[in-house]
Amino acid sequence: MITRQLCHTLDVSDPLAPLRELFDLPEGIVYLDGNSLGALPRSTAARVAQVVQDQWGTGLIGSWNHAGWMDLPQRVGDKIARLVGAGPGELIAVDSTSVNLYKALHSAVRLARLQHLERDPQAGARRLVIVSEASNFPTDLYIAQSVARETGATVLALDADAIRPWLAAHALPRPGVPGRDLPPRATLDYDLAAVLLLTQVNYRSGRQHDMGALTAAAHAAGALTVWDLAHSAGAVPVDLKGADADLAVGCGYKYLNGGPGAPAFIWAHPRITATLHAQGLSQPLTGWIGHAAPFEFGPDYRPAAGIAGFQCGTPPVLALAALDCGVDTVLAAEEQGGMAALRAKSVELAELFISLLESRCAGAGLTVISPRDPGERGSQVSIACELDEGCAYPITQALIARGVVGDFRSPDVLRFGFTPLYTRFVDVYDAVEQLRQVLVSGEWREPRFAVRAQVT
Ligand SMILES: Cc1ncc(COP(=O)(O)O)c(C=O)c1O
């Protein structure tokens, strides 16, 4: 039997436990929502105050040069790159995830079109498809819809399990490899895959895609890949170069602990930035900071080489300073084994949570909807509840009232994120115990817990 004492023993022997001290967590709160907004690092307030008072207050505009403000997106980007298998100078901390998705996807569709035309001049007569997952995070699908409208492509949002078969069915003939020829040009309903746009870890279910296998399938179909790492960066080991991915974006305020609305990031494989440059193409948001020489103030846009060309406007210095502190908390685990060690603990926490749920909340109408195989799961566990239609929201609220902060995702999912940097094994025990009490007491049925706040 798993007892609280046993969980306490696990904490005592946990080599990552001291990392919790890097955070300023309120007393008495079990915080299982770092997958939505990471906790506050202890270093952030002083760092932001220093940037405000010394660099801004005293250094004034000279700080753009003397305090290295212009390089912050790249310096922070290089740190994030270490967490996702990217090289220095390839990833930059800019804009929001949604904006970065637009830049990445728009660029990818245009490059894919060129590649298809190079391979087959008749490809222009076919329909280019952005393939995604029907249950992808809405912003990914919304952005894909705009990009499709602007580039003449189509969005195909498939069930997760239908993506690989679709790509396999659209694999292009390869020289020397026996396979299917493309149907004749007259068969206009034959689609060509342009881009595979996927969130590696699904925000609602926590299901994790196999980045390497899907990227290979996309490439075999002549498509580029755009990976959304919002629920991966700082949560699971990611190897963008190892997977041969093309472009990726991710979020700064979740597992990277960058603070509310923190800058996001964008990465492009060097072959992608080199091809864009060679073709005289640029990402679509051609703001001056992405210009090759912004301070020449020339009338015509000329993109900066490399990932720097994916910048658009002036870097948000205060927010980048906070993100820098957040990323440092994840890098602080490097001495203890880095992302592999964090991942191992996250799996242990989630497995403990599921075991406790099954033993202590048996018969309560809860079903784990995240994959049971930890290899197919991100750093969260999602639960459906059969007690009543719409019960997940009030149950979440009742839990929050008891100091256990998880969250709710429409239409009816309870979501618990396990951030190994600051989550203890006793926290997991306490969370399940509070959940049990909320269910047994029926207190979640109190009308106050049904009141929907603006942000759920
Ligand atoms: C998978 C995923 N992509 C994108 C976003 C949106 O990011 P932003 O609002 O910062 O643009 C989120 C937000 O939660 C997300 O979960």
The ligand as an SDF file (V2000), in Angstrom:
LIG
                    3D

 16 16  0  0  0  0  0  0  0  0999 V2000
   -0.2900   23.5560  -27.6060 C   0  0  0  0  0  0  0  0  0  0  0  0
   -0.4360   25.0360  -27.5010 C   0  0  0  0  0  0  0  0  0  0  0  0
   -0.1060   25.8080  -28.5500 N   0  0  0  0  0  0  0  0  0  0  0  0
   -0.2460   27.1410  -28.5060 C   0  0  0  0  0  0  0  0  0  0  0  0
   -0.7470   27.7570  -27.3870 C   0  0  0  0  0  0  0  0  0  0  0  0
   -1.0170   29.2530  -27.4260 C   0  0  0  0  0  0  0  0  0  0  0  0
    0.0350   29.9780  -27.0570 O   0  0  0  0  0  0  0  0  0  0  0  0
   -0.0520   31.5930  -27.0190 P   0  0  0  0  0  0  0  0  0  0  0  0
   -1.3770   31.9570  -26.4240 O   0  0  0  0  0  0  0  0  0  0  0  0
    1.0430   31.9500  -26.1010 O   0  0  0  0  0  0  0  0  0  0  0  0
    0.1100   32.0720  -28.3970 O   0  0  0  0  0  0  0  0  0  0  0  0
   -1.0730   27.0100  -26.2570 C   0  0  0  0  0  0  0  0  0  0  0  0
   -1.5880   27.6720  -25.0380 C   0  0  0  0  0  0  0  0  0  0  0  0
   -1.8860   27.0850  -24.0540 O   0  0  0  0  0  0  0  0  0  0  0  0
   -0.9260   25.6070  -26.3250 C   0  0  0  0  0  0  0  0  0  0  0  0
   -1.2800   24.8330  -25.3010 O   0  0  0  0  0  0  0  0  0  0  0  0
  1  2  1  0
  2  3  1  0
  2 15  2  0
  3  4  2  0
  4  5  1  0
  5  6  1  0
  5 12  2  0
  6  7  1  0
  7  8  1  0
  8  9  2  0
  8 10  1  0
  8 11  1  0
 12 13  1  0
 12 15  1  0
 13 14  2  0
 15 16  1  0
M  END
$$$$
